[in-house]
Amino acid sequence: MTDQDERAQRRAEDRERRARERVAAALARTEQRATEREAAGRRREEARTARRHEEEQRRAALAAEREERPRRRSSTGSLARTGEKPVERDVRHYATSMDPSRIRVLAARGAKPDALAAVFGITVAEVEAVLAEA
């Protein structure tokens, strides 16, 4: 082998070695980019999960705060001011005082004699008698 042939062979070997190095570097870059994309995707998903969890906690806190507040009403009065409901009393067994003027006022407002008799615990005839006195 001559000197020229040896140099040509060395140049060919160097070319092949450089080509292999370039291919290996390209593969390494490709793998590195794939790994980075995968890591970035995991980080985005973790951030998304954290944001979703934080949003759920914030909504739960707001809902709890809304539950604690007294209900607002469009009307005025003690319930709107204090948020406390008045005590509902059982008045089924209260006696209604029979007042002739009251019977006349209720009849003038449109109450029927049989309804007035039921409310005051008297007969319809007595209610009609009170109304006839007027």
C-alpha positions as MATLAB code, in Angstrom:
seq = 'MTDQDERAQRRAEDRERRARERVAAALARTEQRATEREAAGRRREEARTARRHEEEQRRAALAAEREERPRRRSSTGSLARTGEKPVERDVRHYATSMDPSRIRVLAARGAKPDALAAVFGITVAEVEAVLAEA';
ca = [
       0.000    0.000    0.000;
       1.187    3.365   -0.873;
       1.130    6.475    1.108;
      -1.781    7.867   -0.930;
      -3.832    4.731   -0.389;
      -3.253    4.892    3.371;
      -4.311    8.540    3.491;
      -7.406    7.782    1.429;
      -8.276    4.896    3.715;
      -7.753    7.079    6.837;
      -9.935    9.831    5.334;
     -12.650    7.280    4.552;
     -12.459    5.904    8.093;
     -12.595    9.443    9.541;
     -15.629   10.226    7.352;
     -17.396    7.091    8.556;
     -16.486    7.827   12.171;
     -17.760   11.426   11.884;
     -20.956   10.184   10.209;
     -21.500    7.689   13.041;
     -20.851   10.453   15.601;
     -23.353   12.733   13.854;
     -25.990    9.980   13.794;
     -25.324    9.180   17.464;
     -25.552   12.911   18.385;
     -28.796   13.275   16.425;
     -30.281   10.241   18.198;
     -29.135   11.592   21.563;
     -30.761   14.990   20.818;
     -33.975   13.281   19.726;
     -34.110   11.191   22.904;
     -33.289   14.226   25.026;
     -36.097   16.243   23.412;
     -38.564   13.383   23.906;
     -37.571   13.153   27.578;
     -37.931   16.933   27.986;
     -41.365   16.912   26.295;
     -42.493   14.099   28.554;
     -41.250   15.925   31.665;
     -42.905   19.167   30.530;
     -46.188   17.305   29.979;
     -45.993   15.827   33.486;
     -45.297   19.281   34.955;
     -48.259   20.782   33.063;
     -50.545   17.989   34.237;
     -49.373   18.418   37.849;
     -49.954   22.178   37.620;
     -53.409   21.577   36.113;
     -54.270   19.150   38.910;
     -53.011   21.602   41.535;
     -55.068   24.433   39.992;
     -58.162   22.226   39.876;
     -57.676   21.213   43.516;
     -57.145   24.841   44.555;
     -60.278   25.902   42.636;
     -62.340   23.185   44.332;
     -61.108   24.304   47.751;
     -61.898   27.928   46.922;
     -65.406   27.010   45.765;
     -65.989   24.925   48.892;
     -64.854   27.823   51.082;
     -67.174   30.231   49.256;
     -70.081   27.793   49.554;
     -69.444   27.394   53.284;
     -69.278   31.162   53.664;
     -72.584   31.548   51.806;
     -74.192   28.927   54.057;
     -73.054   30.786   57.187;
     -74.546   34.106   56.109;
     -78.163   34.809   56.984;
     -80.493   34.589   54.031;
     -81.211   37.913   52.427;
     -84.781   38.797   51.738;
     -86.171   41.512   49.586;
     -88.476   42.596   52.409;
     -87.579   44.670   55.411;
     -88.129   43.753   59.017;
     -86.460   41.838   61.791;
     -85.601   38.801   59.678;
     -83.757   40.937   57.154;
     -81.912   42.800   59.912;
     -81.058   39.963   62.280;
     -81.330   36.794   60.242;
     -83.351   35.179   63.056;
     -86.732   33.743   62.216;
     -89.592   34.510   64.587;
     -90.904   31.652   66.691;
     -93.900   29.949   65.086;
     -96.500   29.443   67.788;
     -99.138   26.734   67.841;
    -102.360   28.758   68.012;
    -104.790   25.974   67.127;
    -106.340   25.900   70.608;
    -106.440   29.662   71.254;
    -109.909   31.005   71.909;
    -111.000   33.852   69.639;
    -112.975   36.472   71.490;
    -116.424   36.972   70.040;
    -116.778   40.672   69.347;
    -119.801   41.810   67.310;
    -117.967   44.772   65.788;
    -115.161   42.477   64.715;
    -117.639   40.099   63.072;
    -119.153   43.032   61.170;
    -115.720   44.251   59.985;
    -114.739   40.779   58.779;
    -118.094   40.327   57.033;
    -117.616   43.709   55.346;
    -114.245   42.484   54.073;
    -115.934   39.492   52.459;
    -115.881   36.748   55.103;
    -118.799   34.341   54.766;
    -121.116   33.697   57.731;
    -120.279   29.990   57.949;
    -116.537   30.803   58.040;
    -117.092   33.411   60.761;
    -119.142   30.891   62.755;
    -116.323   28.350   62.518;
    -113.690   30.885   63.579;
    -115.610   32.265   66.555;
    -117.052   28.917   67.611;
    -120.691   30.010   67.350;
    -123.585   29.024   65.114;
    -124.310   30.521   61.707;
    -127.627   31.805   63.077;
    -125.793   33.782   65.784;
    -123.465   35.317   63.161;
    -126.451   36.279   61.002;
    -128.142   37.799   64.064;
    -125.059   39.925   64.802;
    -124.940   41.055   61.166;
    -128.660   41.843   61.181;
    -128.234   44.142   64.224;
    -126.095   46.543   62.248;
];
